[in-house]
């Protein structure tokens, strides 16, 4: 197992004011220091740094480093959640600025934990990472009935839908929900991802999903690929 290393954005110096540094913010996000993250992002905004630059050069490196560690099972959910909280603090400050700049989301992703399952830690991390990647995410929470997935996907003209399941007794509802999308005539309008502890690529193939995320990092990479694939248009 190779320890992931910090990926420093190439040419970041040319996108920042003279004598500016991002190292302390990279470390703050990595370590989950949400208070410093908040203060440093505020300073970046006051310095008139483009909000997209703050996101890409300031926030992503530390978060992506922890994401790589999480994917390699060097760190686990508690550490990832701490980092995610710091990332979310910074995002809260720049998201309105990104919206004001009319930056369109990569796509709309509806997600939730399937019927009968009350677990949400894993999908909460995926939600944060999808938002970081530029998706508009509608998280329906836990114990979500298939009809609610379908109604929300239709109302939001979703590009992707994700079903999480953390129990072997509830994972079957991922298949049931996909079957309900078929019955509603909406299966070809969305790409469907499944994930959670009891799931595998074999299960994703069996239940008719378009893909399986082994962890949050892989789920986001998959979503970025699938959103580019052709789908039937919503009416």
Secondary structure as GFF3:
##gff-version 3
##sequence-region A 1 235
A	DSSP	three_ten_helix	12	15	.	.	.	ID=ss1
A	DSSP	alpha_helix	23	31	.	.	.	ID=ss2
A	DSSP	alpha_helix	34	46	.	.	.	ID=ss3
A	DSSP	alpha_helix	51	53	.	.	.	ID=ss4
A	DSSP	pi_helix	54	59	.	.	.	ID=ss5
A	DSSP	alpha_helix	60	71	.	.	.	ID=ss6
A	DSSP	alpha_helix	77	100	.	.	.	ID=ss7
A	DSSP	beta_strand	108	113	.	.	.	ID=ss8
A	DSSP	alpha_helix	121	132	.	.	.	ID=ss9
A	DSSP	beta_strand	136	139	.	.	.	ID=ss10
A	DSSP	alpha_helix	146	156	.	.	.	ID=ss11
A	DSSP	beta_strand	160	164	.	.	.	ID=ss12
A	DSSP	alpha_helix	172	183	.	.	.	ID=ss13
A	DSSP	three_ten_helix	187	189	.	.	.	ID=ss14
A	DSSP	beta_strand	191	195	.	.	.	ID=ss15
A	DSSP	alpha_helix	201	207	.	.	.	ID=ss16
A	DSSP	beta_strand	211	213	.	.	.	ID=ss17
A	DSSP	alpha_helix	216	226	.	.	.	ID=ss18
###
